[in-house]
Amino acid sequence: MQIPRLHPDTIEEVKLRADIVDVVSEYVVLRKRGKDFVGLCPFHDEKSPSFTVSQTKQMYYCFGCQAGGNAIKFVMELGKRSFADVVLDLARRYQVPVQTLEPEQRQELQRQLSLREQLYEVLASSAQFYQHALRQSQGQKAFQYLQSNRKLKEETIQQFGLGYAPAGWETLYRYLVEDKHYPVQILEKAGLIKPRKEGGGYYDVFRDRLMIPIRDVQGRIIAFGGRTLTDEQPKYLNSPETELFSKGKTLFALDQAKGGISQLDQAVVVEGYFDAIALHAAGINNAIASLGTALSLEQVRLILRYTESKQLVLNFDADKAGTNATERAIGEIAELAYKGEVQLKILNLPDGKDADEYLHSHTPEDYGELLKNAPLWLDWQIQQIIQDRDLRQATDFQQVTQQLVKLLKNIANSDTRNYYVSYCAEILSLGDTRLIPLRVENLLTQIAPVAVAYTKPVSAKKAWGSSKSPLPTERSLLEHAEALLLRIYLHCPEQRQAIIAELEERDLQFSLSHHRFLWQQILEILSGDGQTENFASPPDLISRLQDQFLEFGSEMGLVSHLFHVDEKNQKEILRTPQVVQAAIACMDLVMLEKRYRHFLELWQQTDPEAEPERYQSYYQAFYAEKIKLQQIDRQRLFSITELL
């Protein structure tokens, strides 16, 4: 929806009420460490946690990828959503009244917000209606099915809010519209009724079906799945896509499984509603289900928020349809798996059973043992490739080899790839160990043909000169020096005036564009506060810069790490006066070296016979810069590189 500009009071109130630990915990498994919380960063792949959340500062920061900001920024970055959209979402969650800068647009905004709330309400009322109907005479067949066929206890039926949609064409419609007085348009937008093609009026979408509520991560009902109790097709019918429900972005039972996933550090994905319900009933509470579609990348990323080791087990049916579903799911997340960003395993239960069927004749411990020994997805893929193939036949051998090479080519990690090359070579050797080295060589040749690297020779430098552009070491030294100076300015208010004075006295500017941008933002805040004379920066400087971050995300992304201090940074700035002196000297040194190279290059390009005066002028200029460089070097009482 089109969102008008929000009033600053609304934004500030959201910032006050939206606790960052509460917000981040929706997406990241956080553990208390000292006064802060830590977890695996959701913005980059990592094996040990470098992502910290400070409840006192209401800020997050990753020491691995330098992502950082407040609760609003976190949700914006994670979901790639707009500022206004996130503020509205958090406002709804924390009951913050929404104001806009354009009063005439306020009514339309409230109407759109009200629509979502009405949808939640009517879906909740529908669920209560279905649960009540399950226990009436008309629902006895459905109730018997749950107890006898699915072997579910009353507590599980209540836990998942299972119900029954009566067989009549307008039963739910009459209850919600005539008895409860909900608007017809709301029922239609919720996917509960459809308009008749002829004669006017509406009819219920779900009729004579066992009803399974589908909830979002927060536990709110957003849709339904309905299972037929007859031979009617389809066997399972889901709600249509609505304002609240998107099948490719939703996982059944995630609201109930997210705690178990975090605790066990593993998620089990099954195909059907009743597979997930049966696993939860058996105490296996880290199970979720896809909604009859191939597992999407978006669904996988949603699951992985709750597991540190990123371990995902696919337990789809072992029949042909289930195998195809597994293949489709792997296809969606193969790139993540090849890179090692997800530890993907495949569990096929014995005799082609699904999880629900298996638990009717086996214990939860039996299932847990199979889960523990589930093969990695690459092993499963290899077995699928060689299944029903006779490697003694030339055609089968060639086709299997080609498919294995295609699989091996995509493995990014060299150690993993080498392991599977050896494994596949053993398979292709058919027990003859003498052939293994040959098979390894053949596979490696096809995976990565030999390529000759060509390095262009570097011409000799002129006697007086050096390269035109700064060396990488110089660039990194300057980067560190400027960053350190800015970090000291932000975190050591007592040093701010001294830093300003030093920069002005030496006529220095920040050379790197992202540092220059941050400095400009600081100066603008000072100027806006009327503090440019004494440079007494406001106490909330970092917080105000963080707000600027939201507006200039791409520019500020390179400097967000400067808003935070880790143990290493803390040690650096403990020697603040010396470090400021070293950083300023480094910046000065780099500027002098640039001028020195510039005049040297001009001197080298000038013909002394054709332009003797210009030749002499350039010589004096570069020589003067060289003398200054030597003076700075002699004047230093300590090594810049040691301090920086």
TIMAR-441103 format. One record per residue (C-alpha): residue number from 1; x, y, z. Coordinates in pm, whole numbers, padded with zeros to 5 digits. Layout:
REC  num      px      py      pz
REC  NUM       X       Y       Z
...
# end
This chain:
REC  num      px      py      pz
REC    1   00000   00000   00000
REC    2   00106   00362  -00055
REC    3   00230   00492   00279
REC    4   00225   00867   00347
REC    5   00502   01039   00540
REC    6   00487   00942   00905
REC    7   00491   01196   01184
REC    8   00823   01212   01378
REC    9   00632   01150   01702
REC   10   00517   00812   01568
REC   11   00871   00719   01467
REC   12   01011   00819   01805
REC   13   00740   00630   01993
REC   14   00813   00315   01791
REC   15   01184   00349   01873
REC   16   01098   00375   02243
REC   17   00858   00081   02254
REC   18   01024  -00164   02012
REC   19   01280  -00342   02230
REC   20   01566  -00452   02007
REC   21   01620  -00786   02183
REC   22   01252  -00867   02137
REC   23   01262  -00769   01768
REC   24   01589  -00945   01681
REC   25   01488  -01261   01870
REC   26   01213  -01312   01613
REC   27   01485  -01385   01357
REC   28   01806  -01476   01542
REC   29   01879  -01720   01823
REC   30   02025  -01493   02094
REC   31   02219  -01602   02399
REC   32   02305  -01385   02698
REC   33   02673  -01297   02728
REC   34   02756  -01046   02998
REC   35   02529  -00746   02966
REC   36   02470  -00805   02592
REC   37   02329  -01082   02372
REC   38   02512  -01270   02096
REC   39   02410  -01487   01804
REC   40   02493  -01584   01448
REC   41   02468  -01290   01212
REC   42   02168  -01310   00975
REC   43   02342  -01085   00721
REC   44   02639  -01311   00641
REC   45   02748  -01671   00681
REC   46   02945  -01747   00997
REC   47   03012  -02045   01222
REC   48   03091  -01865   01547
REC   49   02873  -01575   01668
REC   50   03003  -01223   01609
REC   51   02659  -01058   01609
REC   52   02587  -00862   01930
REC   53   02273  -00692   02057
REC   54   02289  -00430   02330
REC   55   01966  -00384   02523
REC   56   02100  -00079   02703
REC   57   02202   00098   02382
REC   58   01912  -00051   02181
REC   59   02154  -00125   01898
REC   60   02291  -00431   01717
REC   61   02631  -00474   01557
REC   62   02820  -00753   01378
REC   63   03196  -00754   01418
REC   64   03217  -00985   01116
REC   65   03035  -00791   00843
REC   66   02996  -00454   01023
REC   67   02616  -00452   00992
REC   68   02468  -00234   01265
REC   69   02184  -00007   01367
REC   70   01863   00002   01568
REC   71   01552  -00218   01563
REC   72   01401  -00038   01263
REC   73   01722  -00070   01062
REC   74   01745  -00440   01147
REC   75   01399  -00523   01010
REC   76   01457  -00299   00705
REC   77   01782  -00473   00611
REC   78   01666  -00826   00683
REC   79   01341  -00801   00491
REC   80   01457  -00548   00229
REC   81   01161  -00333   00328
REC   82   01105   00040   00329
REC   83   01147   00257   00637
REC   84   00779   00354   00655
REC   85   00660  -00004   00606
REC   86   00875  -00129   00895
REC   87   00771   00156   01126
REC   88   00404   00079   01054
REC   89   00457  -00291   01119
REC   90   00629  -00223   01452
REC   91   00364   00035   01541
REC   92   00094  -00230   01497
REC   93   00290  -00478   01703
REC   94   00355  -00241   01992
REC   95   00017  -00059   01978
REC   96   00164   00279   01883
REC   97  -00096   00526   01746
REC   98  -00002   00620   01389
REC   99   00013   00985   01286
REC  100   00103   01121   00943
REC  101   00234   01458   00827
REC  102  -00055   01484   00579
REC  103  -00378   01475   00787
REC  104  -00593   01418   00477
REC  105  -00414   01085   00416
REC  106  -00455   00962   00771
REC  107  -00802   00821   00716
REC  108  -00695   00611   00417
REC  109  -00393   00480   00606
REC  110  -00606   00383   00904
REC  111  -00848   00210   00668
REC  112  -00570  -00001   00520
REC  113  -00431  -00087   00862
REC  114  -00780  -00168   00982
REC  115  -00827  -00413   00691
REC  116  -00543  -00635   00815
REC  117  -00677  -00630   01170
REC  118  -01025  -00723   01044
REC  119  -00878  -01011   00844
REC  120  -00702  -01145   01153
REC  121  -01025  -01114   01349
REC  122  -01251  -01285   01097
REC  123  -01003  -01572   01049
REC  124  -00985  -01622   01426
REC  125  -01367  -01629   01444
REC  126  -01375  -01881   01159
REC  127  -01130  -02106   01343
REC  128  -01352  -02098   01652
REC  129  -01654  -02186   01435
REC  130  -01471  -02484   01279
REC  131  -01350  -02607   01621
REC  132  -01705  -02591   01757
REC  133  -01846  -02773   01453
REC  134  -01594  -03056   01500
REC  135  -01762  -03150   01828
REC  136  -02119  -03136   01694
REC  137  -02304  -03431   01540
REC  138  -02220  -03311   01189
REC  139  -01850  -03321   01274
REC  140  -01840  -03670   01423
REC  141  -01697  -03824   01106
REC  142  -01409  -03575   01107
REC  143  -01351  -03619   01482
REC  144  -01346  -03997   01443
REC  145  -01099  -03966   01158
REC  146  -00860  -03766   01378
REC  147  -00880  -04012   01666
REC  148  -00888  -04343   01478
REC  149  -00703  -04286   01151
REC  150  -00456  -04025   01272
REC  151  -00444  -04148   01633
REC  152  -00440  -03795   01772
REC  153  -00519  -03719   02133
REC  154  -00753  -03442   02244
REC  155  -00462  -03225   02361
REC  156  -00301  -03237   02014
REC  157  -00634  -03157   01844
REC  158  -00666  -02852   02068
REC  159  -00298  -02757   02036
REC  160  -00330  -02722   01659
REC  161  -00688  -02586   01667
REC  162  -00821  -02857   01431
REC  163  -01183  -02822   01324
REC  164  -01448  -02913   01070
REC  165  -01616  -02714   00791
REC  166  -01981  -02828   00758
REC  167  -02106  -02959   00426
REC  168  -02354  -02677   00359
REC  169  -02278  -02423   00086
REC  170  -02338  -02116   00305
REC  171  -02295  -02237   00665
REC  172  -01989  -02024   00748
REC  173  -02122  -01735   00539
REC  174  -02448  -01720   00736
REC  175  -02267  -01747   01071
REC  176  -02015  -01470   01002
REC  177  -02236  -01232   00801
REC  178  -02583  -01280   00947
REC  179  -02494  -01371   01307
REC  180  -02160  -01195   01358
REC  181  -02225  -00909   01111
REC  182  -01886  -00916   00942
REC  183  -01877  -00736   00605
REC  184  -01899  -00972   00306
REC  185  -01596  -00803   00150
REC  186  -01379  -00895   00451
REC  187  -01477  -01264   00424
REC  188  -01394  -01263   00054
REC  189  -01059  -01090   00112
REC  190  -00980  -01349   00380
REC  191  -01034  -01631   00127
REC  192  -01330  -01780   00315
REC  193  -01607  -01727   00057
REC  194  -01638  -01683  -00319
REC  195  -01904  -01505  -00528
REC  196  -02138  -01732  -00723
REC  197  -02095  -01723  -01100
REC  198  -02469  -01719  -01153
REC  199  -02759  -01585  -00953
REC  200  -02559  -01364  -00714
REC  201  -02462  -01435  -00357
REC  202  -02164  -01622  -00213
REC  203  -02067  -01977  -00115
REC  204  -01816  -02118   00138
REC  205  -01473  -02208   00002
REC  206  -01434  -02496   00252
REC  207  -01718  -02750   00276
REC  208  -01721  -03093   00444
REC  209  -01349  -03076   00515
REC  210  -01127  -03129   00813
REC  211  -00986  -02783   00887
REC  212  -00625  -02706   00982
REC  213  -00544  -02344   01078
REC  214  -00225  -02202   00925
REC  215  -00053  -01947   01148
REC  216   00224  -01693   01104
REC  217   00541  -01693   01316
REC  218   00361  -01488   01583
REC  219   00083  -01749   01607
REC  220  -00191  -01549   01432
REC  221  -00421  -01743   01197
REC  222  -00363  -01626   00839
REC  223  -00519  -01909   00634
REC  224  -00657  -02264   00642
REC  225  -00580  -02601   00494
REC  226  -00877  -02830   00438
REC  227  -00860  -03210   00396
REC  228  -01147  -03383   00223
REC  229  -01328  -03666   00404
REC  230  -01458  -03807   00076
REC  231  -01308  -03885  -00266
REC  232  -01338  -03520  -00366
REC  233  -01035  -03365  -00535
REC  234  -00811  -03203  -00444
REC  235  -00748  -03404  -00129
REC  236  -00598  -03093   00036
REC  237  -00723  -02743  -00035
REC  238  -00541  -02432   00088
REC  239  -00674  -02079   00127
REC  240  -00602  -01856  -00174
REC  241  -00327  -01592  -00157
REC  242  -00446  -01296   00050
REC  243  -00318  -00979   00212
REC  244  -00198  -01197   00503
REC  245  -00112  -01528   00336
REC  246   00151  -01620   00077
REC  247   00200  -01994   00036
REC  248   00563  -01965  -00076
REC  249   00655  -01756   00229
REC  250   00476  -01956   00499
REC  251   00563  -02275   00687
REC  252   00307  -02477   00877
REC  253   00373  -02511   01254
REC  254   00675  -02279   01255
REC  255   00512  -02080   01536
REC  256   00514  -02396   01750
REC  257   00846  -02534   01624
REC  258   01075  -02230   01641
REC  259   01159  -02295   02007
REC  260   01238  -02660   01939
REC  261   01447  -02569   01636
REC  262   01653  -02328   01846
REC  263   01691  -02576   02131
REC  264   01788  -02874   01912
REC  265   01975  -02658   01659
REC  266   01802  -02844   01378
REC  267   01485  -02814   01170
REC  268   01294  -03109   01023
REC  269   01083  -03028   00716
REC  270   00806  -03271   00619
REC  271   00556  -03262   00335
REC  272   00217  -03275   00500
REC  273   00023  -03110   00780
REC  274  -00035  -03438   00959
REC  275   00329  -03541   00936
REC  276   00422  -03226   01129
REC  277   00133  -03269   01374
REC  278   00224  -03636   01436
REC  279   00586  -03546   01506
REC  280   00485  -03276   01755
REC  281   00242  -03520   01919
REC  282   00536  -03762   01959
REC  283   00745  -03494   02129
REC  284   00955  -03411   01821
REC  285   00885  -03039   01837
REC  286   01128  -02908   01572
REC  287   00912  -03023   01280
REC  288   00750  -02796   01022
REC  289   00576  -02857   00690
REC  290   00583  -02697   00349
REC  291   00237  -02620   00214
REC  292   00220  -02863  -00075
REC  293   00471  -02668  -00282
REC  294   00843  -02697  -00346
REC  295   01038  -02555  -00056
REC  296   01133  -02202  -00155
REC  297   01454  -02015  -00082
REC  298   01252  -01764   00120
REC  299   01107  -02042   00336
REC  300   01455  -02188   00393
REC  301   01597  -01853   00503
REC  302   01301  -01818   00740
REC  303   01384  -02156   00900
REC  304   01756  -02084   00926
REC  305   01694  -01783   01150
REC  306   01629  -02024   01435
REC  307   01929  -02259   01406
REC  308   02292  -02168   01466
REC  309   02443  -02463   01280
REC  310   02198  -02411   00991
REC  311   02106  -02781   00997
REC  312   01804  -02871   00788
REC  313   01663  -03221   00739
REC  314   01418  -03288   00456
REC  315   01188  -03579   00541
REC  316   00964  -03602   00237
REC  317   00786  -03919   00129
REC  318   01013  -04188  -00015
REC  319   00781  -04261  -00309
REC  320   00835  -04115  -00656
REC  321   00633  -03801  -00579
REC  322   00825  -03750  -00254
REC  323   01159  -03800  -00429
REC  324   01059  -03546  -00692
REC  325   00958  -03303  -00416
REC  326   01297  -03355  -00250
REC  327   01474  -03291  -00579
REC  328   01275  -02969  -00628
REC  329   01352  -02856  -00274
REC  330   01722  -02924  -00323
REC  331   01709  -02730  -00649
REC  332   01584  -02422  -00464
REC  333   01850  -02430  -00194
REC  334   02135  -02604  -00377
REC  335   02338  -02285  -00402
REC  336   02326  -02238  -00023
REC  337   02412  -02604   00030
REC  338   02705  -02601  -00215
REC  339   02850  -02301  -00032
REC  340   02801  -02469   00304
REC  341   02552  -02203   00419
REC  342   02306  -02479   00511
REC  343   02382  -02827   00642
REC  344   02127  -03016   00438
REC  345   02035  -03377   00513
REC  346   01780  -03608   00352
REC  347   01576  -03860   00551
REC  348   01386  -04131   00364
REC  349   01192  -04352   00602
REC  350   01183  -04733   00551
REC  351   00918  -04893   00328
REC  352   00833  -04560   00166
REC  353   00639  -04441   00470
REC  354   00577  -04080   00566
REC  355   00643  -03956   00920
REC  356   00281  -04000   01032
REC  357   00263  -04361   00909
REC  358   00603  -04446   01053
REC  359   00511  -04325   01403
REC  360   00201  -04549   01408
REC  361   00428  -04856   01425
REC  362   00753  -04715   01566
REC  363   00862  -04514   01867
REC  364   00980  -04151   01865
REC  365   01324  -04287   01962
REC  366   01330  -04496   01643
REC  367   01255  -04185   01440
REC  368   01519  -03988   01630
REC  369   01781  -04253   01548
REC  370   01696  -04235   01177
REC  371   01713  -03858   01200
REC  372   02054  -03876   01361
REC  373   02189  -04101   01082
REC  374   02026  -03917   00791
REC  375   02277  -03881   00504
REC  376   02405  -03548   00382
REC  377   02227  -03427   00071
REC  378   02529  -03492  -00154
REC  379   02542  -03858  -00047
REC  380   02168  -03884  -00112
REC  381   02207  -03720  -00453
REC  382   02488  -03959  -00547
REC  383   02273  -04256  -00447
REC  384   01988  -04121  -00660
REC  385   02225  -04092  -00958
REC  386   02359  -04450  -00935
REC  387   02027  -04607  -00835
REC  388   01907  -04872  -01083
REC  389   02218  -04818  -01300
REC  390   02455  -05090  -01419
REC  391   02800  -04933  -01419
REC  392   02936  -05230  -01614
REC  393   02734  -05106  -01911
REC  394   02913  -04836  -02111
REC  395   02604  -04617  -02157
REC  396   02509  -04620  -01787
REC  397   02872  -04562  -01685
REC  398   02899  -04257  -01913
REC  399   02568  -04106  -01802
REC  400   02643  -04159  -01432
REC  401   02991  -04007  -01471
REC  402   02848  -03698  -01645
REC  403   02590  -03646  -01370
REC  404   02850  -03692  -01096
REC  405   03083  -03440  -01264
REC  406   02796  -03191  -01284
REC  407   02733  -03239  -00911
REC  408   03100  -03215  -00812
REC  409   03161  -02900  -01018
REC  410   02930  -02698  -00797
REC  411   03097  -02781  -00464
REC  412   03272  -02461  -00358
REC  413   03482  -02593  -00069
REC  414   03795  -02765  -00204
REC  415   03826  -03010   00088
REC  416   03464  -03119   00047
REC  417   03505  -03148  -00329
REC  418   03820  -03361  -00293
REC  419   03643  -03592  -00048
REC  420   03354  -03650  -00287
REC  421   03584  -03691  -00586
REC  422   03751  -03980  -00403
REC  423   03413  -04120  -00297
REC  424   03278  -04109  -00652
REC  425   03601  -04259  -00786
REC  426   03553  -04556  -00553
REC  427   03199  -04605  -00683
REC  428   03312  -04588  -01046
REC  429   03598  -04833  -00978
REC  430   03348  -05110  -00894
REC  431   03565  -05248  -00616
REC  432   03891  -05251  -00814
REC  433   04119  -05033  -00597
REC  434   04381  -05019  -00873
REC  435   04140  -04810  -01083
REC  436   04072  -04548  -00814
REC  437   04368  -04315  -00901
REC  438   04268  -04326  -01269
REC  439   03903  -04248  -01189
REC  440   04012  -03959  -00961
REC  441   04227  -03813  -01239
REC  442   03946  -03846  -01494
REC  443   03695  -03676  -01263
REC  444   03933  -03393  -01177
REC  445   04010  -03335  -01545
REC  446   03640  -03299  -01623
REC  447   03565  -03087  -01315
REC  448   03845  -02832  -01363
REC  449   04040  -02858  -01691
REC  450   04401  -02739  -01660
REC  451   04435  -02368  -01733
REC  452   04766  -02184  -01766
REC  453   04776  -01865  -01565
REC  454   04938  -01571  -01741
REC  455   05096  -01290  -01547
REC  456   05181  -00974  -01732
REC  457   05541  -00865  -01662
REC  458   05581  -00542  -01468
REC  459   05806  -00277  -01620
REC  460   06093  -00144  -01415
REC  461   06027   00174  -01224
REC  462   06214   00492  -01303
REC  463   06501   00570  -01072
REC  464   06330   00861  -00897
REC  465   05974   00740  -00906
REC  466   05719   00489  -00792
REC  467   05375   00375  -00909
REC  468   05112   00638  -00982
REC  469   04853   00498  -00746
REC  470   04907   00433  -00373
REC  471   05029   00087  -00284
REC  472   04779  -00143  -00111
REC  473   04971  -00110   00215
REC  474   04945   00267   00197
REC  475   04574   00251   00125
REC  476   04511   00015   00416
REC  477   04721   00232   00651
REC  478   04525   00542   00550
REC  479   04196   00354   00586
REC  480   04292   00249   00938
REC  481   04420   00593   01038
REC  482   04111   00782   00919
REC  483   03875   00522   01067
REC  484   04055   00536   01401
REC  485   04040   00916   01410
REC  486   03665   00911   01339
REC  487   03605   00639   01598
REC  488   03790   00845   01861
REC  489   03587   01153   01763
REC  490   03261   00957   01806
REC  491   03345   00777   02131
REC  492   03579   01023   02309
REC  493   03398   01361   02332
REC  494   03690   01511   02525
REC  495   03915   01471   02216
REC  496   03680   01631   01962
REC  497   03811   01986   01987
REC  498   04174   01868   01964
REC  499   04096   01665   01650
REC  500   03924   01961   01485
REC  501   04217   02188   01571
REC  502   04475   01946   01431
REC  503   04284   01902   01105
REC  504   04246   02278   01061
REC  505   04608   02355   01149
REC  506   04745   02106   00895
REC  507   04469   02182   00639
REC  508   04384   01813   00616
REC  509   04078   01647   00467
REC  510   03964   01287   00485
REC  511   04088   01123   00165
REC  512   03852   00824   00145
REC  513   03503   00907   00021
REC  514   03306   00713   00286
REC  515   03504   00878   00566
REC  516   03455   01216   00399
REC  517   03080   01150   00385
REC  518   03059   01064   00756
REC  519   03261   01373   00848
REC  520   03025   01587   00641
REC  521   02726   01441   00830
REC  522   02895   01526   01161
REC  523   02962   01884   01048
REC  524   02602   01923   00932
REC  525   02473   01814   01274
REC  526   02709   02061   01442
REC  527   02605   02336   01206
REC  528   02236   02261   01262
REC  529   02289   02284   01639
REC  530   02482   02611   01607
REC  531   02796   02448   01748
REC  532   03042   02508   01466
REC  533   03231   02765   01671
REC  534   03337   02550   01965
REC  535   03266   02208   01813
REC  536   03100   02088   02132
REC  537   02923   01795   01967
REC  538   02584   01695   02110
REC  539   02585   01403   02355
REC  540   02352   01202   02128
REC  541   02577   01240   01822
REC  542   02599   00865   01748
REC  543   02222   00820   01781
REC  544   02157   01109   01542
REC  545   02406   00972   01294
REC  546   02228   00635   01316
REC  547   01908   00813   01213
REC  548   02098   00957   00914
REC  549   02199   00599   00838
REC  550   01836   00514   00761
REC  551   01825   00786   00495
REC  552   02170   00727   00344
REC  553   02199   00351   00386
REC  554   02432   00280   00093
REC  555   02677   00560   00178
REC  556   02678   00496   00552
REC  557   02707   00118   00517
REC  558   03085   00149   00485
REC  559   03122   00339   00812
REC  560   02861   00177   01039
REC  561   03132  -00023   01219
REC  562   03272   00304   01356
REC  563   02964   00350   01574
REC  564   03069   00050   01785
REC  565   03370  -00039   01999
REC  566   03498  -00393   02055
REC  567   03784  -00505   02283
REC  568   04050  -00435   02018
REC  569   03912  -00086   01949
REC  570   03890  -00019   02323
REC  571   04260  -00095   02365
REC  572   04347   00131   02071
REC  573   04164   00436   02200
REC  574   04292   00392   02555
REC  575   04608   00564   02425
REC  576   04394   00836   02272
REC  577   04635   01136   02258
REC  578   04916   00929   02101
REC  579   04680   00757   01860
REC  580   04529   01091   01750
REC  581   04882   01220   01687
REC  582   04972   00906   01491
REC  583   04653   00912   01284
REC  584   04692   01281   01196
REC  585   05059   01220   01107
REC  586   04959   00930   00884
REC  587   04699   01138   00699
REC  588   04953   01419   00661
REC  589   05211   01172   00536
REC  590   04980   01030   00272
REC  591   04886   01377   00146
REC  592   05255   01476   00121
REC  593   05336   01155  -00065
REC  594   05056   01222  -00313
REC  595   05187   01572  -00380
REC  596   05542   01438  -00402
REC  597   05443   01178  -00664
REC  598   05237   01434  -00855
REC  599   05524   01685  -00891
REC  600   05773   01405  -00958
REC  601   05560   01276  -01244
REC  602   05525   01626  -01392
REC  603   05902   01675  -01365
REC  604   05972   01343  -01537
REC  605   05734   01429  -01822
REC  606   05887   01776  -01884
REC  607   06162   01829  -02145
REC  608   06443   02028  -01970
REC  609   06567   02174  -02301
REC  610   06226   02282  -02432
REC  611   06085   02409  -02096
REC  612   06381   02471  -01860
REC  613   06186   02698  -01620
REC  614   05894   02457  -01579
REC  615   06139   02169  -01543
REC  616   06320   02352  -01263
REC  617   05991   02452  -01096
REC  618   05861   02094  -01082
REC  619   06197   01977  -00951
REC  620   06190   02226  -00666
REC  621   05828   02139  -00585
REC  622   05879   01763  -00560
REC  623   06209   01810  -00377
REC  624   06039   02039  -00122
REC  625   05772   01774  -00059
REC  626   06046   01515  -00019
REC  627   06217   01729   00246
REC  628   05885   01764   00435
REC  629   05842   01389   00427
REC  630   06188   01342   00575
REC  631   06115   01601   00844
REC  632   05791   01429   00945
REC  633   05973   01099   00957
REC  634   06244   01242   01184
REC  635   05993   01421   01406
REC  636   05792   01108   01484
REC  637   05864   00984   01835
REC  638   05693   00649   01768
REC  639   05606   00430   01470
REC  640   05271   00501   01307
REC  641   05238   00143   01195
REC  642   05287   00020   01550
REC  643   05013   00243   01685
REC  644   04768   00199   01400
# end
